């Protein structure tokens, strides 16, 4: 059975907005490794709009550092599924738009052979976590107090995880790897 993996950047005070954070090659290399272990990325509308067209353009133009360009190429080339009740279409290559039941689709994907299923974005991850369908969590903690922004898992109750690994980056960012 395929594993569902959720990875997210988070500040020390628990905010997950993309306005704050340390962005460097070491971090992009870490996330590229996670993507290479995945066969599909699940996104919601907000995360889709956050990622596209920016990462597609970087992948096409190779306009960043070598490591960042590799992240962009990896992300751009992988299959993506966007769940939305309001989007009418998606433009990103390898991307499917679904309006169907998220829980049922995750269950179907878990039963199929292949690499991991990656979850991108807070709303989708919160729903999937509530259903206890996330197998592994990668919390990438930035040494920043943001003071505002979206919070992680405001609706998930009483979930205990087991720490299976950690990595400290030169920037002071710490990646914590948990399994349920």
LINZIPE-V738487 format. One record per residue. N is the residue number from 1. RES is the residue in one letter. SS is DSSP state (h for helix, s for strand, l for the rest). NEAR is the number of other C-alpha atoms within 8 Angstrom. Layout:
n:N res:RES ss:SS near:NEAR
n:N res:RES ss:SS near:NEAR
This chain:
n:1 res:X ss:l near:6
n:2 res:X ss:l near:12
n:3 res:X ss:l near:11
n:4 res:X ss:s near:13
n:5 res:X ss:s near:13
n:6 res:X ss:s near:12
n:7 res:X ss:s near:11
n:8 res:X ss:s near:10
n:9 res:X ss:s near:10
n:10 res:X ss:s near:14
n:11 res:X ss:s near:15
n:12 res:X ss:l near:11
n:13 res:X ss:l near:9
n:14 res:X ss:l near:8
n:15 res:X ss:s near:14
n:16 res:X ss:l near:12
n:17 res:X ss:l near:8
n:18 res:X ss:l near:5
n:19 res:X ss:l near:4
n:20 res:X ss:l near:8
n:21 res:X ss:l near:10
n:22 res:X ss:l near:7
n:23 res:X ss:l near:6
n:24 res:X ss:l near:6
n:25 res:X ss:h near:9
n:26 res:X ss:h near:7
n:27 res:X ss:h near:9
n:28 res:X ss:h near:12
n:29 res:X ss:h near:11
n:30 res:X ss:h near:8
n:31 res:X ss:h near:9
n:32 res:X ss:h near:12
n:33 res:X ss:h near:8
n:34 res:X ss:h near:8
n:35 res:X ss:h near:11
n:36 res:X ss:h near:8
n:37 res:X ss:l near:8
n:38 res:X ss:s near:11
n:39 res:X ss:s near:13
n:40 res:X ss:s near:12
n:41 res:X ss:s near:13
n:42 res:X ss:s near:13
n:43 res:X ss:s near:14
n:44 res:X ss:s near:13
n:45 res:X ss:h near:10
n:46 res:X ss:h near:7
n:47 res:X ss:h near:10
n:48 res:X ss:h near:10
n:49 res:X ss:h near:8
n:50 res:X ss:h near:8
n:51 res:X ss:h near:9
n:52 res:X ss:l near:9
n:53 res:X ss:l near:9
n:54 res:X ss:h near:8
n:55 res:X ss:h near:11
n:56 res:X ss:h near:13
n:57 res:X ss:h near:9
n:58 res:X ss:h near:13
n:59 res:X ss:h near:13
n:60 res:X ss:h near:7
n:61 res:X ss:h near:6
n:62 res:X ss:l near:10
n:63 res:X ss:l near:7
n:64 res:X ss:l near:7
n:65 res:X ss:l near:8
n:66 res:X ss:h near:7
n:67 res:X ss:h near:9
n:68 res:X ss:h near:11
n:69 res:X ss:h near:13
n:70 res:X ss:h near:10
n:71 res:X ss:h near:12
n:72 res:X ss:h near:12
n:73 res:X ss:h near:12
n:74 res:X ss:h near:11
n:75 res:X ss:h near:10
n:76 res:X ss:h near:12
n:77 res:X ss:h near:8
n:78 res:X ss:l near:10
n:79 res:X ss:s near:10
n:80 res:X ss:s near:11
n:81 res:X ss:s near:12
n:82 res:X ss:s near:13
n:83 res:X ss:s near:13
n:84 res:X ss:l near:10
n:85 res:X ss:l near:5
n:86 res:X ss:l near:4
n:87 res:X ss:l near:8
n:88 res:X ss:l near:4
n:89 res:X ss:l near:5
n:90 res:X ss:l near:8
n:91 res:X ss:l near:5
n:92 res:X ss:l near:9
n:93 res:X ss:l near:6
n:94 res:X ss:l near:9
n:95 res:X ss:s near:11
n:96 res:X ss:s near:9
n:97 res:X ss:s near:11
n:98 res:X ss:s near:8
n:99 res:X ss:l near:7
n:100 res:X ss:l near:6
n:101 res:X ss:l near:6
n:102 res:X ss:h near:7
n:103 res:X ss:h near:8
n:104 res:X ss:h near:7
n:105 res:X ss:h near:9
n:106 res:X ss:h near:9
n:107 res:X ss:h near:8
n:108 res:X ss:h near:8
n:109 res:X ss:h near:9
n:110 res:X ss:h near:12
n:111 res:X ss:h near:8
n:112 res:X ss:l near:8
n:113 res:X ss:l near:7
n:114 res:X ss:l near:6
n:115 res:X ss:l near:10
n:116 res:X ss:s near:12
n:117 res:X ss:s near:15
n:118 res:X ss:s near:14
n:119 res:X ss:s near:13
n:120 res:X ss:s near:14
n:121 res:X ss:l near:11
n:122 res:X ss:h near:8
n:123 res:X ss:h near:7
n:124 res:X ss:h near:12
n:125 res:X ss:h near:12
n:126 res:X ss:h near:13
n:127 res:X ss:h near:8
n:128 res:X ss:h near:11
n:129 res:X ss:h near:10
n:130 res:X ss:h near:10
n:131 res:X ss:l near:7
n:132 res:X ss:l near:7
n:133 res:X ss:l near:9
n:134 res:X ss:l near:12
n:135 res:X ss:l near:10
n:136 res:X ss:s near:12
n:137 res:X ss:s near:12
n:138 res:X ss:s near:12
n:139 res:X ss:s near:11
n:140 res:X ss:s near:12
n:141 res:X ss:s near:12
n:142 res:X ss:s near:13
n:143 res:X ss:l near:8
n:144 res:X ss:l near:9
n:145 res:X ss:l near:7
n:146 res:X ss:l near:10
n:147 res:X ss:l near:6
n:148 res:X ss:l near:5
n:149 res:X ss:l near:8
n:150 res:X ss:l near:7
n:151 res:X ss:s near:8
n:152 res:X ss:l near:9
n:153 res:X ss:l near:8
n:154 res:X ss:l near:6
n:155 res:X ss:l near:6
n:156 res:X ss:l near:9
n:157 res:X ss:l near:5
n:158 res:X ss:l near:4
n:159 res:X ss:l near:5
n:160 res:X ss:l near:5
n:161 res:X ss:l near:7
n:162 res:X ss:s near:7
n:163 res:X ss:s near:9
n:164 res:X ss:s near:7
n:165 res:X ss:s near:7
n:166 res:X ss:s near:9
n:167 res:X ss:s near:7
n:168 res:X ss:s near:8
n:169 res:X ss:l near:10
n:170 res:X ss:l near:5
n:171 res:X ss:l near:5
n:172 res:X ss:l near:8
n:173 res:X ss:l near:12
n:174 res:X ss:s near:11
n:175 res:X ss:s near:12
n:176 res:X ss:s near:13
n:177 res:X ss:s near:12
n:178 res:X ss:s near:12
n:179 res:X ss:s near:10
n:180 res:X ss:l near:8
